[in-house]
Amino acid sequence: MARVPRVAVFVETSRAFGRNFIKGITKYSRIHGPWIFYTEPRDLNISTKNLKNIEVDGIIMRNSPLADNLLKKGIPLIAVLHYSSGKKEIPIVKTDGKKIATAAIEHFLGLGYSNFGFCGFIEFEWSNERLHYFKEISKQIGCKVHHYSGIVSNEYSDWKNEQKKIATWLKGLPKPIGIIACNDDRGHHVLQACKLAKLRVPEDVAVLGVDNDELICEMSDPPLSSIALNTESAGFETAEMLDRLMHKKRIHQLEIQVQPTHIVARQSTDIFAVNDQEVIKSLKYIYANLSRKLSVNDIVKVTTLSRRSLECRFKKYLGRTIMEEVRRKRAETLTKYLVETELSISEICRSLDYSDISHISRYFKKEKGIGLRSFRLSSKK
């Protein structure tokens, strides 16, 4: 392709997911381009109709009925899914519902929750997929999920009625309970409904969103904890795939998955749902001393219990041993540094007082299934 490629990008910019995804696309263009971008700051349905009047070499867009016509024209296209495309030949980008559900459950288990809830949108497949895996994984560990998916948007007249429905649902749930909202918007809805129901957050209801849209999370009251996704990295990977398609090169997969990187904890989950003051005391000590070399005996000393008794209580309330909890939280802290800072791995380890980098790398890989450097590369392309 001799001339500069013209690429149409029709992904919403009103939320962090779309903005970060586009940031990844433009990053690829700066490194491997340049590309000329065509986009419009308008409703996506209106904007995509104008595609028939423009000449582009490739398209990245939310899936739309227009995709069929564009495919017939032979224009390389990648669909960022809101719902199933129905076309197996279209490369797609979708979120990994199973890993999102797993991250949510691990977060709530780490805080001692055994009651789980899910609040989603019934009309969106990605929400229903997250619910499916949330229920499936919860069942495997012997926990029940109470869920609310609402009703299709055009079936209710205003948000006030929906808010009352969520509030009624929340009142009837066992307490304390950890609720994952299908995204940050829904998490914001749940927090508003908690106020209407006069429920305390996080004492009665802890709420966790998805996407880590800082604007939505920080404007929530209390601020909303959320699962951060590697959206920018997925945007970079999508641009790389489109580049190959535009140059008529073979691609090795038809699906790019947007995956969770870490939990950004805020006030909406800032509590331990454990009915045992000795366990809470030891958890607080662990979280405050993650940069130190901790032994089980160090942790036992801050309680009035024997080592055996404390281990038994950890198993009862958290489903893991004391050292398993230490390793889990250390891996979580490392993840946060890898994603949110530009420090080198050796600098991160020094700042956390971890002297043996090879040892830290081994247990991070054991916890996360991926090495430190590989994880950083996958989250920061």
Secondary structure, DSSP 8 states (H G I E B T S, - for coil): --S--EEEEE---SSHHHHHHHHHHHHHHHHH---EEE--SS-HHHHHHGGGGS--SEEEEE--THHHHHHHTT--EEEE-SS--S-TTS-EEEE-HHHHHHHHHHHHHHTT---EEEE--TT-HHHHHHHHHHHHHHHHTT--EEEE----GGGSS-HHHHHHHHHHHHHTS-SSEEEEESSHHHHHHHHHHHHHTT--TTTTEEEEEES--HHHHHHSSS--EEEEE-HHHHHHHHHHHHHHHHTT---S-SEEEE-EEEEE--GGG-S---S-HHHHHHHHHHHHTTTS---HHHHHHTSSS-HHHHHHHHHHHHSS-HHHHHHHHHHHHHHHHHHH----HHHHHHHTT---HHHHHHHHHHHHSS-HHHHHHHH--
